[in-house]
Amino acid sequence: MGLCYYCEERERESWGSYYCAECKRLQRVLKLYNTDVYEAVENLFLRNKKQQNFKLQNELKKKLNDEIKEHEKKEVEEEKKEYNLRKKKP
Ligand SMILES: [Zn+2]
């Protein structure tokens, strides 16, 4: 039957149709809710993707900072131990 003119992935619904069943349905939804659909797509997929990346970056930063702090804490403890050992020696 040939591929859908829109997604170019799925088979067309019928001989007379240009689109597959899914894209045909999307087309109907778009006709009904035009701007709402556009905003929903924008908010759900495009904007959230950016926010997810931002969130991920922040989480990575926090993890790295925690690891650095933990490392510094260990270093200070080691220095304290060494200092105490030196103090005990006569
Ligand atoms: Zn399609």
PDB file of the backbone (N, CA, C, O) and the ligand in Angstrom, with CONECT records:
HET     ZN  A 101       1
ATOM      1  N   MET A   1       0.820  -1.205   0.000  1.00  0.00           N
ATOM      2  CA  MET A   1       0.000   0.000   0.000  1.00  0.00           C
ATOM      3  C   MET A   1       0.861   1.265   0.000  1.00  0.00           C
ATOM      4  O   MET A   1       0.408   2.343  -0.384  1.00  0.00           O
ATOM      5  N   GLY A   2       2.088   1.110   0.431  1.00  0.00           N
ATOM      6  CA  GLY A   2       2.991   2.262   0.485  1.00  0.00           C
ATOM      7  C   GLY A   2       3.049   2.888   1.864  1.00  0.00           C
ATOM      8  O   GLY A   2       2.179   2.667   2.706  1.00  0.00           O
ATOM      9  N   LEU A   3       4.081   3.662   2.074  1.00  0.00           N
ATOM     10  CA  LEU A   3       4.285   4.244   3.398  1.00  0.00           C
ATOM     11  C   LEU A   3       3.477   5.524   3.601  1.00  0.00           C
ATOM     12  O   LEU A   3       3.163   6.246   2.654  1.00  0.00           O
ATOM     13  N   CYS A   4       3.157   5.776   4.850  1.00  0.00           N
ATOM     14  CA  CYS A   4       2.425   6.975   5.258  1.00  0.00           C
ATOM     15  C   CYS A   4       3.196   8.214   4.810  1.00  0.00           C
ATOM     16  O   CYS A   4       4.419   8.261   4.946  1.00  0.00           O
ATOM     17  N   TYR A   5       2.504   9.208   4.284  1.00  0.00           N
ATOM     18  CA  TYR A   5       3.158  10.430   3.818  1.00  0.00           C
ATOM     19  C   TYR A   5       3.700  11.269   4.970  1.00  0.00           C
ATOM     20  O   TYR A   5       4.586  12.101   4.777  1.00  0.00           O
ATOM     21  N   TYR A   6       3.163  11.047   6.170  1.00  0.00           N
ATOM     22  CA  TYR A   6       3.613  11.883   7.287  1.00  0.00           C
ATOM     23  C   TYR A   6       4.803  11.260   8.026  1.00  0.00           C
ATOM     24  O   TYR A   6       5.888  11.840   8.035  1.00  0.00           O
ATOM     25  N   CYS A   7       4.619  10.092   8.644  1.00  0.00           N
ATOM     26  CA  CYS A   7       5.705   9.505   9.433  1.00  0.00           C
ATOM     27  C   CYS A   7       6.711   8.753   8.551  1.00  0.00           C
ATOM     28  O   CYS A   7       7.857   8.535   8.945  1.00  0.00           O
ATOM     29  N   GLU A   8       6.276   8.375   7.389  1.00  0.00           N
ATOM     30  CA  GLU A   8       7.113   7.642   6.435  1.00  0.00           C
ATOM     31  C   GLU A   8       7.688   6.360   7.025  1.00  0.00           C
ATOM     32  O   GLU A   8       8.744   5.887   6.605  1.00  0.00           O
ATOM     33  N   GLU A   9       6.965   5.798   8.019  1.00  0.00           N
ATOM     34  CA  GLU A   9       7.426   4.569   8.672  1.00  0.00           C
ATOM     35  C   GLU A   9       6.411   3.441   8.566  1.00  0.00           C
ATOM     36  O   GLU A   9       6.761   2.293   8.292  1.00  0.00           O
ATOM     37  N   ARG A  10       5.139   3.792   8.790  1.00  0.00           N
ATOM     38  CA  ARG A  10       4.084   2.771   8.799  1.00  0.00           C
ATOM     39  C   ARG A  10       3.320   2.747   7.473  1.00  0.00           C
ATOM     40  O   ARG A  10       3.350   3.696   6.690  1.00  0.00           O
ATOM     41  N   GLU A  11       2.640   1.631   7.259  1.00  0.00           N
ATOM     42  CA  GLU A  11       1.830   1.467   6.043  1.00  0.00           C
ATOM     43  C   GLU A  11       0.619   2.390   6.074  1.00  0.00           C
ATOM     44  O   GLU A  11       0.054   2.650   7.136  1.00  0.00           O
ATOM     45  N   ARG A  12       0.228   2.876   4.917  1.00  0.00           N
ATOM     46  CA  ARG A  12      -0.977   3.705   4.826  1.00  0.00           C
ATOM     47  C   ARG A  12      -2.205   2.901   5.216  1.00  0.00           C
ATOM     48  O   ARG A  12      -2.249   1.683   5.048  1.00  0.00           O
ATOM     49  N   GLU A  13      -3.199   3.603   5.739  1.00  0.00           N
ATOM     50  CA  GLU A  13      -4.415   2.983   6.252  1.00  0.00           C
ATOM     51  C   GLU A  13      -5.173   2.211   5.154  1.00  0.00           C
ATOM     52  O   GLU A  13      -5.641   1.093   5.371  1.00  0.00           O
ATOM     53  N   SER A  14      -5.275   2.820   4.005  1.00  0.00           N
ATOM     54  CA  SER A  14      -5.977   2.166   2.883  1.00  0.00           C
ATOM     55  C   SER A  14      -5.466   2.742   1.572  1.00  0.00           C
ATOM     56  O   SER A  14      -4.635   3.651   1.573  1.00  0.00           O
ATOM     57  N   TRP A  15      -5.950   2.226   0.470  1.00  0.00           N
ATOM     58  CA  TRP A  15      -5.484   2.703  -0.841  1.00  0.00           C
ATOM     59  C   TRP A  15      -5.774   4.181  -1.052  1.00  0.00           C
ATOM     60  O   TRP A  15      -4.960   4.908  -1.620  1.00  0.00           O
ATOM     61  N   GLY A  16      -6.915   4.609  -0.601  1.00  0.00           N
ATOM     62  CA  GLY A  16      -7.313   5.998  -0.808  1.00  0.00           C
ATOM     63  C   GLY A  16      -6.688   6.973   0.172  1.00  0.00           C
ATOM     64  O   GLY A  16      -6.785   8.189   0.006  1.00  0.00           O
ATOM     65  N   SER A  17      -6.038   6.419   1.208  1.00  0.00           N
ATOM     66  CA  SER A  17      -5.535   7.269   2.285  1.00  0.00           C
ATOM     67  C   SER A  17      -4.046   7.603   2.107  1.00  0.00           C
ATOM     68  O   SER A  17      -3.278   6.806   1.569  1.00  0.00           O
ATOM     69  N   TYR A  18      -3.661   8.790   2.566  1.00  0.00           N
ATOM     70  CA  TYR A  18      -2.253   9.190   2.511  1.00  0.00           C
ATOM     71  C   TYR A  18      -1.503   8.799   3.779  1.00  0.00           C
ATOM     72  O   TYR A  18      -0.281   8.644   3.777  1.00  0.00           O
ATOM     73  N   TYR A  19      -2.269   8.642   4.866  1.00  0.00           N
ATOM     74  CA  TYR A  19      -1.634   8.429   6.172  1.00  0.00           C
ATOM     75  C   TYR A  19      -1.905   7.051   6.774  1.00  0.00           C
ATOM     76  O   TYR A  19      -2.837   6.355   6.374  1.00  0.00           O
ATOM     77  N   CYS A  20      -1.075   6.676   7.738  1.00  0.00           N
ATOM     78  CA  CYS A  20      -1.300   5.446   8.504  1.00  0.00           C
ATOM     79  C   CYS A  20      -2.384   5.731   9.548  1.00  0.00           C
ATOM     80  O   CYS A  20      -2.772   6.885   9.736  1.00  0.00           O
ATOM     81  N   ALA A  21      -2.868   4.706  10.216  1.00  0.00           N
ATOM     82  CA  ALA A  21      -3.952   4.886  11.177  1.00  0.00           C
ATOM     83  C   ALA A  21      -3.554   5.850  12.298  1.00  0.00           C
ATOM     84  O   ALA A  21      -4.352   6.700  12.693  1.00  0.00           O
ATOM     85  N   GLU A  22      -2.330   5.725  12.812  1.00  0.00           N
ATOM     86  CA  GLU A  22      -1.860   6.569  13.921  1.00  0.00           C
ATOM     87  C   GLU A  22      -1.791   8.039  13.515  1.00  0.00           C
ATOM     88  O   GLU A  22      -2.256   8.916  14.244  1.00  0.00           O
ATOM     89  N   CYS A  23      -1.205   8.299  12.346  1.00  0.00           N
ATOM     90  CA  CYS A  23      -1.075   9.684  11.893  1.00  0.00           C
ATOM     91  C   CYS A  23      -2.426  10.277  11.531  1.00  0.00           C
ATOM     92  O   CYS A  23      -2.659  11.470  11.728  1.00  0.00           O
ATOM     93  N   LYS A  24      -3.313   9.448  11.005  1.00  0.00           N
ATOM     94  CA  LYS A  24      -4.673   9.895  10.690  1.00  0.00           C
ATOM     95  C   LYS A  24      -5.348  10.360  11.978  1.00  0.00           C
ATOM     96  O   LYS A  24      -6.019  11.392  12.014  1.00  0.00           O
ATOM     97  N   ARG A  25      -5.150   9.572  13.031  1.00  0.00           N
ATOM     98  CA  ARG A  25      -5.745   9.914  14.324  1.00  0.00           C
ATOM     99  C   ARG A  25      -5.128  11.213  14.859  1.00  0.00           C
ATOM    100  O   ARG A  25      -5.839  12.080  15.367  1.00  0.00           O
ATOM    101  N   LEU A  26      -3.812  11.338  14.742  1.00  0.00           N
ATOM    102  CA  LEU A  26      -3.130  12.558  15.171  1.00  0.00           C
ATOM    103  C   LEU A  26      -3.662  13.773  14.411  1.00  0.00           C
ATOM    104  O   LEU A  26      -3.860  14.848  14.978  1.00  0.00           O
ATOM    105  N   GLN A  27      -3.883  13.571  13.123  1.00  0.00           N
ATOM    106  CA  GLN A  27      -4.393  14.667  12.300  1.00  0.00           C
ATOM    107  C   GLN A  27      -5.768  15.125  12.816  1.00  0.00           C
ATOM    108  O   GLN A  27      -6.048  16.322  12.888  1.00  0.00           O
ATOM    109  N   ARG A  28      -6.615  14.151  13.170  1.00  0.00           N
ATOM    110  CA  ARG A  28      -7.948  14.484  13.693  1.00  0.00           C
ATOM    111  C   ARG A  28      -7.823  15.248  15.008  1.00  0.00           C
ATOM    112  O   ARG A  28      -8.502  16.251  15.225  1.00  0.00           O
ATOM    113  N   VAL A  29      -6.935  14.751  15.888  1.00  0.00           N
ATOM    114  CA  VAL A  29      -6.733  15.411  17.185  1.00  0.00           C
ATOM    115  C   VAL A  29      -6.208  16.833  16.972  1.00  0.00           C
ATOM    116  O   VAL A  29      -6.650  17.770  17.637  1.00  0.00           O
ATOM    117  N   LEU A  30      -5.280  16.982  16.055  1.00  0.00           N
ATOM    118  CA  LEU A  30      -4.727  18.306  15.755  1.00  0.00           C
ATOM    119  C   LEU A  30      -5.809  19.256  15.251  1.00  0.00           C
ATOM    120  O   LEU A  30      -5.841  20.425  15.634  1.00  0.00           O
ATOM    121  N   LYS A  31      -6.687  18.757  14.401  1.00  0.00           N
ATOM    122  CA  LYS A  31      -7.770  19.592  13.877  1.00  0.00           C
ATOM    123  C   LYS A  31      -8.693  20.041  15.002  1.00  0.00           C
ATOM    124  O   LYS A  31      -9.169  21.177  15.021  1.00  0.00           O
ATOM    125  N   LEU A  32      -8.936  19.128  15.939  1.00  0.00           N
ATOM    126  CA  LEU A  32      -9.845  19.429  17.040  1.00  0.00           C
ATOM    127  C   LEU A  32      -9.240  20.380  18.069  1.00  0.00           C
ATOM    128  O   LEU A  32      -9.894  21.316  18.530  1.00  0.00           O
ATOM    129  N   TYR A  33      -7.971  20.121  18.420  1.00  0.00           N
ATOM    130  CA  TYR A  33      -7.387  20.859  19.562  1.00  0.00           C
ATOM    131  C   TYR A  33      -6.196  21.722  19.194  1.00  0.00           C
ATOM    132  O   TYR A  33      -5.444  22.148  20.071  1.00  0.00           O
ATOM    133  N   ASN A  34      -6.018  21.979  17.943  1.00  0.00           N
ATOM    134  CA  ASN A  34      -4.871  22.705  17.402  1.00  0.00           C
ATOM    135  C   ASN A  34      -3.845  23.287  18.393  1.00  0.00           C
ATOM    136  O   ASN A  34      -2.821  22.653  18.646  1.00  0.00           O
ATOM    137  N   THR A  35      -4.098  24.468  18.952  1.00  0.00           N
ATOM    138  CA  THR A  35      -3.114  25.125  19.809  1.00  0.00           C
ATOM    139  C   THR A  35      -2.830  24.339  21.085  1.00  0.00           C
ATOM    140  O   THR A  35      -1.694  24.297  21.558  1.00  0.00           O
ATOM    141  N   ASP A  36      -3.877  23.711  21.642  1.00  0.00           N
ATOM    142  CA  ASP A  36      -3.690  22.926  22.856  1.00  0.00           C
ATOM    143  C   ASP A  36      -2.689  21.804  22.625  1.00  0.00           C
ATOM    144  O   ASP A  36      -1.828  21.544  23.466  1.00  0.00           O
ATOM    145  N   VAL A  37      -2.809  21.141  21.476  1.00  0.00           N
ATOM    146  CA  VAL A  37      -1.905  20.040  21.159  1.00  0.00           C
ATOM    147  C   VAL A  37      -0.478  20.574  21.032  1.00  0.00           C
ATOM    148  O   VAL A  37       0.470  19.975  21.540  1.00  0.00           O
ATOM    149  N   TYR A  38      -0.345  21.698  20.353  1.00  0.00           N
ATOM    150  CA  TYR A  38       0.980  22.286  20.171  1.00  0.00           C
ATOM    151  C   TYR A  38       1.618  22.591  21.523  1.00  0.00           C
ATOM    152  O   TYR A  38       2.783  22.268  21.757  1.00  0.00           O
ATOM    153  N   GLU A  39       0.848  23.212  22.404  1.00  0.00           N
ATOM    154  CA  GLU A  39       1.372  23.554  23.726  1.00  0.00           C
ATOM    155  C   GLU A  39       1.705  22.315  24.545  1.00  0.00           C
ATOM    156  O   GLU A  39       2.709  22.271  25.255  1.00  0.00           O
ATOM    157  N   ALA A  40       0.827  21.294  24.431  1.00  0.00           N
ATOM    158  CA  ALA A  40       1.057  20.059  25.181  1.00  0.00           C
ATOM    159  C   ALA A  40       2.357  19.402  24.740  1.00  0.00           C
ATOM    160  O   ALA A  40       3.144  18.951  25.572  1.00  0.00           O
ATOM    161  N   VAL A  41       2.581  19.348  23.440  1.00  0.00           N
ATOM    162  CA  VAL A  41       3.807  18.742  22.909  1.00  0.00           C
ATOM    163  C   VAL A  41       5.022  19.533  23.383  1.00  0.00           C
ATOM    164  O   VAL A  41       6.021  18.976  23.839  1.00  0.00           O
ATOM    165  N   GLU A  42       4.897  20.855  23.256  1.00  0.00           N
ATOM    166  CA  GLU A  42       5.977  21.759  23.669  1.00  0.00           C
ATOM    167  C   GLU A  42       6.324  21.535  25.145  1.00  0.00           C
ATOM    168  O   GLU A  42       7.494  21.403  25.505  1.00  0.00           O
ATOM    169  N   ASN A  43       5.283  21.495  25.996  1.00  0.00           N
ATOM    170  CA  ASN A  43       5.507  21.360  27.432  1.00  0.00           C
ATOM    171  C   ASN A  43       5.971  19.974  27.838  1.00  0.00           C
ATOM    172  O   ASN A  43       6.903  19.814  28.626  1.00  0.00           O
ATOM    173  N   LEU A  44       5.288  18.964  27.273  1.00  0.00           N
ATOM    174  CA  LEU A  44       5.567  17.594  27.701  1.00  0.00           C
ATOM    175  C   LEU A  44       6.911  17.077  27.209  1.00  0.00           C
ATOM    176  O   LEU A  44       7.645  16.428  27.954  1.00  0.00           O
ATOM    177  N   PHE A  45       7.229  17.367  25.953  1.00  0.00           N
ATOM    178  CA  PHE A  45       8.415  16.737  25.381  1.00  0.00           C
ATOM    179  C   PHE A  45       9.593  17.690  25.256  1.00  0.00           C
ATOM    180  O   PHE A  45      10.692  17.383  25.719  1.00  0.00           O
ATOM    181  N   LEU A  46       9.376  18.837  24.638  1.00  0.00           N
ATOM    182  CA  LEU A  46      10.509  19.710  24.359  1.00  0.00           C
ATOM    183  C   LEU A  46      11.029  20.394  25.611  1.00  0.00           C
ATOM    184  O   LEU A  46      12.219  20.308  25.914  1.00  0.00           O
ATOM    185  N   ARG A  47      10.146  21.076  26.348  1.00  0.00           N
ATOM    186  CA  ARG A  47      10.593  21.795  27.526  1.00  0.00           C
ATOM    187  C   ARG A  47      11.100  20.849  28.617  1.00  0.00           C
ATOM    188  O   ARG A  47      12.118  21.107  29.258  1.00  0.00           O
ATOM    189  N   ASN A  48      10.366  19.745  28.813  1.00  0.00           N
ATOM    190  CA  ASN A  48      10.769  18.796  29.851  1.00  0.00           C
ATOM    191  C   ASN A  48      12.143  18.205  29.591  1.00  0.00           C
ATOM    192  O   ASN A  48      12.906  17.929  30.516  1.00  0.00           O
ATOM    193  N   LYS A  49      12.443  18.018  28.315  1.00  0.00           N
ATOM    194  CA  LYS A  49      13.751  17.468  27.965  1.00  0.00           C
ATOM    195  C   LYS A  49      14.859  18.402  28.459  1.00  0.00           C
ATOM    196  O   LYS A  49      15.857  17.961  29.029  1.00  0.00           O
ATOM    197  N   LYS A  50      14.658  19.704  28.224  1.00  0.00           N
ATOM    198  CA  LYS A  50      15.640  20.692  28.682  1.00  0.00           C
ATOM    199  C   LYS A  50      15.749  20.673  30.194  1.00  0.00           C
ATOM    200  O   LYS A  50      16.844  20.699  30.756  1.00  0.00           O
ATOM    201  N   GLN A  51      14.565  20.626  30.860  1.00  0.00           N
ATOM    202  CA  GLN A  51      14.559  20.630  32.312  1.00  0.00           C
ATOM    203  C   GLN A  51      15.229  19.380  32.855  1.00  0.00           C
ATOM    204  O   GLN A  51      15.941  19.423  33.859  1.00  0.00           O
ATOM    205  N   GLN A  52      14.984  18.242  32.161  1.00  0.00           N
ATOM    206  CA  GLN A  52      15.604  16.992  32.607  1.00  0.00           C
ATOM    207  C   GLN A  52      17.119  17.092  32.534  1.00  0.00           C
ATOM    208  O   GLN A  52      17.828  16.658  33.442  1.00  0.00           O
ATOM    209  N   ASN A  53      17.614  17.683  31.419  1.00  0.00           N
ATOM    210  CA  ASN A  53      19.055  17.845  31.267  1.00  0.00           C
ATOM    211  C   ASN A  53      19.614  18.749  32.357  1.00  0.00           C
ATOM    212  O   ASN A  53      20.669  18.483  32.932  1.00  0.00           O
ATOM    213  N   PHE A  54      18.876  19.831  32.628  1.00  0.00           N
ATOM    214  CA  PHE A  54      19.293  20.780  33.647  1.00  0.00           C
ATOM    215  C   PHE A  54      19.348  20.091  35.009  1.00  0.00           C
ATOM    216  O   PHE A  54      20.297  20.260  35.774  1.00  0.00           O
ATOM    217  N   LYS A  55      18.295  19.305  35.291  1.00  0.00           N
ATOM    218  CA  LYS A  55      18.214  18.590  36.562  1.00  0.00           C
ATOM    219  C   LYS A  55      19.375  17.599  36.680  1.00  0.00           C
ATOM    220  O   LYS A  55      20.007  17.470  37.729  1.00  0.00           O
ATOM    221  N   LEU A  56      19.632  16.908  35.574  1.00  0.00           N
ATOM    222  CA  LEU A  56      20.709  15.916  35.571  1.00  0.00           C
ATOM    223  C   LEU A  56      22.058  16.578  35.833  1.00  0.00           C
ATOM    224  O   LEU A  56      22.878  16.068  36.596  1.00  0.00           O
ATOM    225  N   GLN A  57      22.272  17.725  35.186  1.00  0.00           N
ATOM    226  CA  GLN A  57      23.523  18.451  35.388  1.00  0.00           C
ATOM    227  C   GLN A  57      23.678  18.855  36.843  1.00  0.00           C
ATOM    228  O   GLN A  57      24.755  18.732  37.426  1.00  0.00           O
ATOM    229  N   ASN A  58      22.569  19.346  37.426  1.00  0.00           N
ATOM    230  CA  ASN A  58      22.615  19.744  38.827  1.00  0.00           C
ATOM    231  C   ASN A  58      22.911  18.565  39.745  1.00  0.00           C
ATOM    232  O   ASN A  58      23.667  18.688  40.708  1.00  0.00           O
ATOM    233  N   GLU A  59      22.304  17.418  39.433  1.00  0.00           N
ATOM    234  CA  GLU A  59      22.540  16.233  40.248  1.00  0.00           C
ATOM    235  C   GLU A  59      23.994  15.786  40.163  1.00  0.00           C
ATOM    236  O   GLU A  59      24.596  15.370  41.154  1.00  0.00           O
ATOM    237  N   LEU A  60      24.550  15.882  38.939  1.00  0.00           N
ATOM    238  CA  LEU A  60      25.945  15.508  38.755  1.00  0.00           C
ATOM    239  C   LEU A  60      26.867  16.450  39.519  1.00  0.00           C
ATOM    240  O   LEU A  60      27.834  16.025  40.152  1.00  0.00           O
ATOM    241  N   LYS A  61      26.540  17.757  39.442  1.00  0.00           N
ATOM    242  CA  LYS A  61      27.327  18.762  40.168  1.00  0.00           C
ATOM    243  C   LYS A  61      27.309  18.470  41.658  1.00  0.00           C
ATOM    244  O   LYS A  61      28.345  18.507  42.322  1.00  0.00           O
ATOM    245  N   LYS A  62      26.114  18.177  42.180  1.00  0.00           N
ATOM    246  CA  LYS A  62      25.951  17.923  43.607  1.00  0.00           C
ATOM    247  C   LYS A  62      26.758  16.689  44.020  1.00  0.00           C
ATOM    248  O   LYS A  62      27.430  16.680  45.052  1.00  0.00           O
ATOM    249  N   LYS A  63      26.672  15.642  43.179  1.00  0.00           N
ATOM    250  CA  LYS A  63      27.392  14.415  43.479  1.00  0.00           C
ATOM    251  C   LYS A  63      28.905  14.665  43.530  1.00  0.00           C
ATOM    252  O   LYS A  63      29.609  14.185  44.418  1.00  0.00           O
ATOM    253  N   LEU A  64      29.369  15.428  42.548  1.00  0.00           N
ATOM    254  CA  LEU A  64      30.788  15.751  42.477  1.00  0.00           C
ATOM    255  C   LEU A  64      31.213  16.564  43.699  1.00  0.00           C
ATOM    256  O   LEU A  64      32.247  16.286  44.306  1.00  0.00           O
ATOM    257  N   ASN A  65      30.414  17.567  44.056  1.00  0.00           N
ATOM    258  CA  ASN A  65      30.709  18.387  45.230  1.00  0.00           C
ATOM    259  C   ASN A  65      30.754  17.539  46.498  1.00  0.00           C
ATOM    260  O   ASN A  65      31.638  17.714  47.337  1.00  0.00           O
ATOM    261  N   ASP A  66      29.800  16.622  46.633  1.00  0.00           N
ATOM    262  CA  ASP A  66      29.774  15.746  47.806  1.00  0.00           C
ATOM    263  C   ASP A  66      31.027  14.895  47.877  1.00  0.00           C
ATOM    264  O   ASP A  66      31.607  14.699  48.945  1.00  0.00           O
ATOM    265  N   GLU A  67      31.439  14.384  46.696  1.00  0.00           N
ATOM    266  CA  GLU A  67      32.645  13.557  46.667  1.00  0.00           C
ATOM    267  C   GLU A  67      33.880  14.360  47.041  1.00  0.00           C
ATOM    268  O   GLU A  67      34.758  13.869  47.750  1.00  0.00           O
ATOM    269  N   ILE A  68      33.945  15.599  46.561  1.00  0.00           N
ATOM    270  CA  ILE A  68      35.077  16.467  46.900  1.00  0.00           C
ATOM    271  C   ILE A  68      35.087  16.745  48.399  1.00  0.00           C
ATOM    272  O   ILE A  68      36.132  16.658  49.044  1.00  0.00           O
ATOM    273  N   LYS A  69      33.922  17.078  48.952  1.00  0.00           N
ATOM    274  CA  LYS A  69      33.826  17.356  50.387  1.00  0.00           C
ATOM    275  C   LYS A  69      34.262  16.141  51.200  1.00  0.00           C
ATOM    276  O   LYS A  69      35.012  16.257  52.170  1.00  0.00           O
ATOM    277  N   GLU A  70      33.771  14.965  50.779  1.00  0.00           N
ATOM    278  CA  GLU A  70      34.115  13.727  51.472  1.00  0.00           C
ATOM    279  C   GLU A  70      35.632  13.497  51.441  1.00  0.00           C
ATOM    280  O   GLU A  70      36.244  13.104  52.434  1.00  0.00           O
ATOM    281  N   HIS A  71      36.210  13.754  50.269  1.00  0.00           N
ATOM    282  CA  HIS A  71      37.653  13.592  50.086  1.00  0.00           C
ATOM    283  C   HIS A  71      38.428  14.554  50.991  1.00  0.00           C
ATOM    284  O   HIS A  71      39.403  14.162  51.632  1.00  0.00           O
ATOM    285  N   GLU A  72      37.986  15.814  51.036  1.00  0.00           N
ATOM    286  CA  GLU A  72      38.644  16.822  51.874  1.00  0.00           C
ATOM    287  C   GLU A  72      38.534  16.454  53.347  1.00  0.00           C
ATOM    288  O   GLU A  72      39.477  16.626  54.119  1.00  0.00           O
ATOM    289  N   LYS A  73      37.355  15.942  53.724  1.00  0.00           N
ATOM    290  CA  LYS A  73      37.136  15.539  55.113  1.00  0.00           C
ATOM    291  C   LYS A  73      38.136  14.441  55.504  1.00  0.00           C
ATOM    292  O   LYS A  73      38.727  14.475  56.583  1.00  0.00           O
ATOM    293  N   LYS A  74      38.310  13.469  54.603  1.00  0.00           N
ATOM    294  CA  LYS A  74      39.245  12.374  54.858  1.00  0.00           C
ATOM    295  C   LYS A  74      40.669  12.894  55.005  1.00  0.00           C
ATOM    296  O   LYS A  74      41.420  12.461  55.879  1.00  0.00           O
ATOM    297  N   GLU A  75      41.026  13.842  54.122  1.00  0.00           N
ATOM    298  CA  GLU A  75      42.369  14.420  54.182  1.00  0.00           C
ATOM    299  C   GLU A  75      42.615  15.107  55.516  1.00  0.00           C
ATOM    300  O   GLU A  75      43.673  14.941  56.123  1.00  0.00           O
ATOM    301  N   VAL A  76      41.624  15.886  55.975  1.00  0.00           N
ATOM    302  CA  VAL A  76      41.745  16.586  57.251  1.00  0.00           C
ATOM    303  C   VAL A  76      41.900  15.565  58.380  1.00  0.00           C
ATOM    304  O   VAL A  76      42.723  15.747  59.277  1.00  0.00           O
ATOM    305  N   GLU A  77      41.110  14.492  58.332  1.00  0.00           N
ATOM    306  CA  GLU A  77      41.195  13.455  59.369  1.00  0.00           C
ATOM    307  C   GLU A  77      42.576  12.799  59.388  1.00  0.00           C
ATOM    308  O   GLU A  77      43.152  12.547  60.446  1.00  0.00           O
ATOM    309  N   GLU A  78      43.090  12.532  58.182  1.00  0.00           N
ATOM    310  CA  GLU A  78      44.430  11.947  58.076  1.00  0.00           C
ATOM    311  C   GLU A  78      45.482  12.862  58.694  1.00  0.00           C
ATOM    312  O   GLU A  78      46.362  12.415  59.430  1.00  0.00           O
ATOM    313  N   GLU A  79      45.369  14.172  58.373  1.00  0.00           N
ATOM    314  CA  GLU A  79      46.317  15.146  58.914  1.00  0.00           C
ATOM    315  C   GLU A  79      46.232  15.198  60.429  1.00  0.00           C
ATOM    316  O   GLU A  79      47.250  15.270  61.118  1.00  0.00           O
ATOM    317  N   LYS A  80      45.002  15.160  60.944  1.00  0.00           N
ATOM    318  CA  LYS A  80      44.798  15.183  62.396  1.00  0.00           C
ATOM    319  C   LYS A  80      45.475  13.973  63.036  1.00  0.00           C
ATOM    320  O   LYS A  80      46.162  14.091  64.051  1.00  0.00           O
ATOM    321  N   LYS A  81      45.262  12.790  62.413  1.00  0.00           N
ATOM    322  CA  LYS A  81      45.854  11.559  62.931  1.00  0.00           C
ATOM    323  C   LYS A  81      47.369  11.687  62.987  1.00  0.00           C
ATOM    324  O   LYS A  81      48.003  11.371  63.994  1.00  0.00           O
ATOM    325  N   GLU A  82      47.936  12.161  61.874  1.00  0.00           N
ATOM    326  CA  GLU A  82      49.385  12.331  61.807  1.00  0.00           C
ATOM    327  C   GLU A  82      49.885  13.294  62.871  1.00  0.00           C
ATOM    328  O   GLU A  82      50.897  13.051  63.528  1.00  0.00           O
ATOM    329  N   TYR A  83      49.167  14.373  63.025  1.00  0.00           N
ATOM    330  CA  TYR A  83      49.538  15.397  63.993  1.00  0.00           C
ATOM    331  C   TYR A  83      49.513  14.818  65.399  1.00  0.00           C
ATOM    332  O   TYR A  83      50.424  15.041  66.196  1.00  0.00           O
ATOM    333  N   ASN A  84      48.443  14.064  65.690  1.00  0.00           N
ATOM    334  CA  ASN A  84      48.323  13.443  67.013  1.00  0.00           C
ATOM    335  C   ASN A  84      49.434  12.433  67.263  1.00  0.00           C
ATOM    336  O   ASN A  84      49.958  12.341  68.373  1.00  0.00           O
ATOM    337  N   LEU A  85      49.791  11.677  66.229  1.00  0.00           N
ATOM    338  CA  LEU A  85      50.871  10.692  66.362  1.00  0.00           C
ATOM    339  C   LEU A  85      52.192  11.383  66.689  1.00  0.00           C
ATOM    340  O   LEU A  85      52.955  10.935  67.544  1.00  0.00           O
ATOM    341  N   ARG A  86      52.440  12.498  65.976  1.00  0.00           N
ATOM    342  CA  ARG A  86      53.677  13.245  66.209  1.00  0.00           C
ATOM    343  C   ARG A  86      53.729  13.819  67.624  1.00  0.00           C
ATOM    344  O   ARG A  86      54.774  13.860  68.274  1.00  0.00           O
ATOM    345  N   LYS A  87      52.529  14.268  68.077  1.00  0.00           N
ATOM    346  CA  LYS A  87      52.450  14.872  69.424  1.00  0.00           C
ATOM    347  C   LYS A  87      52.783  13.844  70.512  1.00  0.00           C
ATOM    348  O   LYS A  87      53.435  14.153  71.510  1.00  0.00           O
ATOM    349  N   LYS A  88      52.302  12.580  70.280  1.00  0.00           N
ATOM    350  CA  LYS A  88      52.508  11.538  71.303  1.00  0.00           C
ATOM    351  C   LYS A  88      53.965  11.159  71.455  1.00  0.00           C
ATOM    352  O   LYS A  88      54.419  10.782  72.535  1.00  0.00           O
ATOM    353  N   LYS A  89      54.703  11.270  70.330  1.00  0.00           N
ATOM    354  CA  LYS A  89      56.129  10.895  70.386  1.00  0.00           C
ATOM    355  C   LYS A  89      56.887  11.834  71.329  1.00  0.00           C
ATOM    356  O   LYS A  89      56.658  13.043  71.327  1.00  0.00           O
ATOM    357  N   PRO A  90      57.744  11.295  72.092  1.00  0.00           N
ATOM    358  CA  PRO A  90      58.484  12.139  73.028  1.00  0.00           C
ATOM    359  C   PRO A  90      59.549  13.019  72.338  1.00  0.00           C
ATOM    360  O   PRO A  90      60.248  13.780  73.007  1.00  0.00           O
TER     361      PRO A  90
HETATM  362 ZN    ZN A 101       2.099   7.746   9.720  1.00  0.00          ZN2+
END
